[in-house]
Amino acid sequence: YYEQIFAQLFPRRVTLRYSKRTRTADEGARMEALCADLRAEDSPVPVILQRHGLRVVDFGSLGEDAAGSPHVAALRGTCDRVNAWAHSLVCPGPADSFEEGQQLLGRKGGAVQGGRISPNELYTVLTCRRVADTACRVVLSTQDGGVRSPTLAQARALLGRPYCATGHATQGLSLGERLFIHDFDSFMADHRWMRTVVSRCSTLDITLVRHGPRQPAVAPQQLARRIALHRESDRSKNLHWDEADYVTPAWAYRELERQGHRCACCPADLAEDWSIDRITNERPHTVGNAQIVCRACQHASAHRL
C-alpha cells in the first residue's frame, strides 16, 4: 500500500549512481563497490578493506600532517588517546582552553544558557568572555545558527576537541577528502559501522590505523595478589571449588581480550582499571562464575541481593 502511495507521489524516482559526497563518478563507483562488499558481509571487515586497497599504518608512525585530518574510532578509549596525541601536535595550549574559531564536539548532554548541549553535535567557539555575573562563559554557535553560552565549567564537562570522533558521531557529516579510521579490526567495527564511516569521506584516501595489542591496565603481579585475596575471601565464606576452575591471571587477560577491553555489564572502556566480579555472590571466583567489569559495576554488584 505504502509503495503504491509513494509511486503516485513520486512517479519519477531519482537514484544516485554514486555517493553524493564523492567528487567524481570514478571515485563514486569505487566507493559504491566497497560499500556493496561491506553490505554483503561475506568476508571479515579488515579483509574487505584491504581488498579495496586501503592502506594500514601503525599509530606510532603518524605525524603532524595526520593530526589535522579527521579521525574516527570505534572505542571511546581510542578516541581519548587520539585526541590527546592530536592536540599535543595541533594546539600548544591546554586541552580545556577555548579560543575563537575552535570547533568542539558535544560529549554529554546538558542544559546551558540558550538551550542544550547535545552529544555528537558540532559547535564553534565565538568568544570566551566574562559576563555581568562574574562567571566566565564560552559563547558557541550551533550548526543551525543558534547560540549557546555555557559557563567555563559546563563547557569543560560537556564539550571536547573533535580531532577524533566515534562512528555514531559522524552520521550525516561529510569529513572531507582524507580520513583515518582506528579500531578497524575491533569487534565493535562491524560491517554496518564501517560502511557508515567510509561513506563520510569524499574519496578513498582512507588510512586504517593499527594500535597493536593493548597493554593490560593491571600488571600481572598486581593481578596475582588480587586473585590471592579473592581466594582468601572465598575460603573465609566456606565456599568450595575445584582448584582447576579457579580464575588465574591468564584467564583474566584472555577474557579482557574477548570482551574487547569493555566492561561485561556496561559499555565502559577498561583502560584505567577493572575487577574480577562474581556473577553470583554465593559462589566462588571460578571461571564459570566470574567476569571482567569496571569499578562502578563491581561496587554496584557488591550491594545486590
Salt bridges, closest charged atoms under 4 A:
GLU27 OE2 - ARG23 NH2 2.67
GLU32 OE2 - ARG39 NH1 3.92
ASP37 OD2 - ARG51 NH1 3.35
ASP37 OD2 - HIS52 NE2 2.77
ASP58 OD1 - ARG210 NE 2.92
ASP65 OD2 - ARG178 NH2 3.84
ASP96 OD2 - ARG156 NE 3.66
ASP133 OD2 - ARG137 NH2 3.90
GLU177 OE1 - ARG23 NH1 3.32
ASP205 OD1 - ARG55 NH2 2.92
ASP234 OD1 - ARG278 NH1 3.92
ASP234 OD2 - HIS285 ND1 2.98
GLU243 OE2 - ARG231 NH1 2.15
GLU255 OE2 - ARG258 NH2 2.56
GLU257 OE2 - HIS261 NE2 2.89
ASP269 OD2 - ARG214 NH2 3.23
ASP269 OD1 - ARG262 NH1 3.53
ASP273 OD1 - ARG226 NH2 3.09
ASP273 OD2 - ARG295 NE 3.34
ASP277 OD2 - ARG304 NH1 3.96
